[in-house]
């Protein structure tokens, strides 16, 4: 019986101790999408990426037009071409088609140049955002800062997104 009493007293004591600790802890959350929309360096990186992506798309478009032109010419002349010339033109069309497919995969496929370039552009920005969050957490004594993308509910008073943006824009 005394073991049960000791266990109850210990449990009540732990709950009281932990309850007081949790109540004293400070929590906050950030809206990463809002940070990306309002962080000027992020907009610059996105603009740079879009410029590079357009150049890649223009190159692919040119390759596609060349392929289309080869196909059109072949279709117009197919009936009068010899078997050797048909085979030659078909091989040229196939080679151009394969080159376009390879280029497209190289740019936009998994692990392609577009993905790698975006990673290079945003990695230092993610590091700055993380540093700003850590700075704010230390300065204002936050125990936890969550990303709103994973939250089911949070009081708006705990949103520290604007403070993180301020730190990022101040260059600290």
Backbone torsions as a table, in degrees:
resi	resn	phi	psi	omega
1	UNK	NA	-39.8	-179.0
2	UNK	-67.9	-28.4	175.7
3	UNK	-64.0	-40.5	-179.6
4	UNK	-65.6	-43.0	179.1
5	UNK	-63.3	-44.3	178.5
6	UNK	-61.3	-40.8	-179.7
7	UNK	-64.8	-43.3	179.2
8	UNK	-64.0	-45.3	179.3
9	UNK	-62.1	-43.1	179.6
10	UNK	-63.8	-44.5	179.6
11	UNK	-62.9	-46.0	178.6
12	UNK	-61.8	-41.7	178.6
13	UNK	-63.1	-43.9	178.4
14	UNK	-63.4	-44.2	179.2
15	UNK	-61.1	-43.4	179.2
16	UNK	-64.2	-42.9	180.0
17	UNK	-64.5	-50.7	-179.4
18	UNK	-67.5	-37.9	178.9
19	UNK	-60.3	-42.4	178.0
20	UNK	-66.9	-37.6	179.9
21	UNK	-66.4	-45.1	-179.2
22	UNK	-64.2	-39.8	-179.1
23	UNK	-64.7	-29.0	-178.0
24	UNK	-84.9	-12.8	-178.5
25	UNK	-78.0	148.3	-177.6
26	UNK	-109.3	131.6	-179.3
27	UNK	-119.6	151.5	175.1
28	UNK	-150.8	170.4	175.7
29	UNK	-143.7	158.4	177.7
30	UNK	-124.6	154.9	174.7
31	UNK	-106.2	98.0	-174.6
32	UNK	-62.6	-32.3	178.1
33	UNK	-65.1	-41.3	179.0
34	UNK	-66.3	-38.0	177.5
35	UNK	-62.0	-45.7	180.0
36	UNK	-61.9	-38.5	-179.2
37	UNK	-70.5	-30.6	-173.8
38	UNK	-105.6	-7.9	-178.7
39	UNK	-86.5	115.4	-173.2
40	UNK	-61.2	-38.5	179.0
41	UNK	-64.5	-33.0	177.6
42	UNK	-65.1	-42.9	179.1
43	UNK	-62.5	-39.7	178.0
44	UNK	-63.7	-44.3	179.7
45	UNK	-63.1	-41.6	179.5
46	UNK	-64.5	-40.7	178.7
47	UNK	-64.0	-42.9	178.4
48	UNK	-63.0	-44.3	178.8
49	UNK	-61.6	-44.8	-179.5
50	UNK	-61.3	-37.3	177.6
51	UNK	-63.9	-46.5	179.3
52	UNK	-65.8	-40.2	179.0
53	UNK	-63.3	-39.8	178.6
54	UNK	-62.3	-40.9	178.5
55	UNK	-62.0	-42.1	178.0
56	UNK	-64.8	-42.0	179.3
57	UNK	-65.5	-38.4	177.3
58	UNK	-62.5	-42.8	177.9
59	UNK	-61.8	-44.7	178.3
60	UNK	-64.0	-39.0	177.9
61	UNK	-62.4	-41.3	178.5
62	UNK	-63.9	-43.5	178.8
63	UNK	-62.8	-39.0	179.5
64	UNK	-66.3	-41.4	177.6
65	UNK	-63.5	-41.3	177.5
66	UNK	-61.6	-41.9	178.1
67	UNK	-62.9	-47.1	179.9
68	UNK	-59.3	-40.3	179.4
69	UNK	-64.3	-43.4	177.2
70	UNK	-60.5	-43.8	-179.9
71	UNK	-63.6	-45.7	-179.8
72	UNK	-60.7	-45.9	178.9
73	UNK	-61.8	-42.2	179.6
74	UNK	-62.2	-46.3	-179.2
75	UNK	-60.7	-38.8	-179.7
76	UNK	-67.9	-34.8	-173.0
77	UNK	-105.6	-1.1	-172.9
78	UNK	-55.2	-41.0	-175.7
79	UNK	-69.5	-25.8	-177.7
80	UNK	-101.9	-2.3	-179.0
81	UNK	-82.0	146.6	174.7
82	UNK	-72.8	166.9	-179.7
83	UNK	-60.6	-40.8	178.8
84	UNK	-63.5	-44.5	-179.5
85	UNK	-66.6	-37.6	176.4
86	UNK	-60.2	-48.7	-179.2
87	UNK	-61.6	-39.5	179.0
88	UNK	-63.4	-46.4	-179.8
89	UNK	-67.7	-40.1	178.7
90	UNK	-63.4	-38.5	177.5
91	UNK	-65.8	-40.0	178.0
92	UNK	-64.2	-41.4	178.5
93	UNK	-64.2	-45.4	-179.7
94	UNK	-62.9	-41.6	178.9
95	UNK	-63.5	-42.3	179.7
96	UNK	-65.7	-40.1	179.1
97	UNK	-64.9	-43.3	178.6
98	UNK	-65.7	-38.1	178.6
99	UNK	-64.4	-41.7	177.7
100	UNK	-63.7	-44.7	179.4
101	UNK	-62.5	-41.7	179.8
102	UNK	-65.3	-42.4	179.4
103	UNK	-62.5	-45.5	-180.0
104	UNK	-61.6	-44.4	177.2
105	UNK	-61.8	-42.7	-178.7
106	UNK	-61.7	-36.1	-179.0
107	UNK	-83.4	-55.1	-168.8
108	UNK	-111.8	2.2	177.5
109	UNK	-73.3	172.3	177.4
110	UNK	-57.0	128.6	-178.8
111	UNK	72.3	15.9	-178.1
112	UNK	-74.7	178.0	-176.4
113	UNK	-61.7	-37.0	180.0
114	UNK	-63.8	-46.0	179.6
115	UNK	-62.4	-44.7	-179.6
116	UNK	-65.0	-40.7	-178.7
117	UNK	-66.2	-42.6	178.6
118	UNK	-61.4	-40.3	178.5
119	UNK	-61.4	-44.2	179.2
120	UNK	-62.4	-39.3	-177.6
121	UNK	-72.3	-38.4	-173.4
122	UNK	-95.4	-18.2	-178.6
123	UNK	-55.3	-49.0	179.0
124	UNK	-64.7	-27.3	178.6
125	UNK	-72.3	-41.2	175.1
126	UNK	-59.9	-40.0	179.1
127	UNK	-64.3	-40.5	177.3
128	UNK	-65.6	-40.7	179.1
129	UNK	-63.7	-44.3	178.7
130	UNK	-61.8	-41.6	179.3
131	UNK	-64.0	-39.9	178.8
132	UNK	-64.9	-41.2	178.5
133	UNK	-63.8	-45.4	179.1
134	UNK	-62.9	-41.6	178.9
135	UNK	-59.9	-47.9	179.8
136	UNK	-63.9	-41.0	179.7
137	UNK	-60.9	-42.3	-179.4
138	UNK	-71.3	-47.6	-177.5
139	UNK	-63.1	-38.0	-175.6
140	UNK	-107.0	12.5	172.7
141	UNK	59.3	45.8	174.0
142	UNK	-82.7	135.3	175.1
143	UNK	-83.0	-39.0	-178.3
144	UNK	-139.7	140.4	171.3
145	UNK	-129.5	122.6	-177.2
146	UNK	-103.9	160.7	172.3
147	UNK	-93.6	131.1	-175.2
148	UNK	-63.2	-19.1	-179.7
149	UNK	-61.5	-26.6	-178.5
150	UNK	-103.6	6.0	-176.4
151	UNK	-95.5	139.3	174.1
152	UNK	-86.6	-30.2	178.8
153	UNK	-159.4	143.0	172.6
154	UNK	-154.4	140.6	175.6
155	UNK	-68.6	137.6	-177.3
156	UNK	-61.1	-28.0	179.9
157	UNK	-64.9	-16.4	179.0
158	UNK	-93.5	1.5	179.9
159	UNK	-76.4	115.4	-178.4
160	UNK	-110.3	16.8	-178.0
161	UNK	-54.8	-47.4	-177.6
162	UNK	-61.8	-37.4	178.6
163	UNK	-65.2	-39.4	178.1
164	UNK	-65.0	-43.2	178.2
165	UNK	-61.4	-41.5	177.9
166	UNK	-59.0	-44.5	179.4
167	UNK	-64.0	-42.8	-179.9
168	UNK	-62.5	-45.6	-177.0
169	UNK	-72.8	-24.9	179.0
170	UNK	-77.9	-14.3	178.0
171	UNK	78.8	13.3	-179.2
172	UNK	-75.6	NA	NA
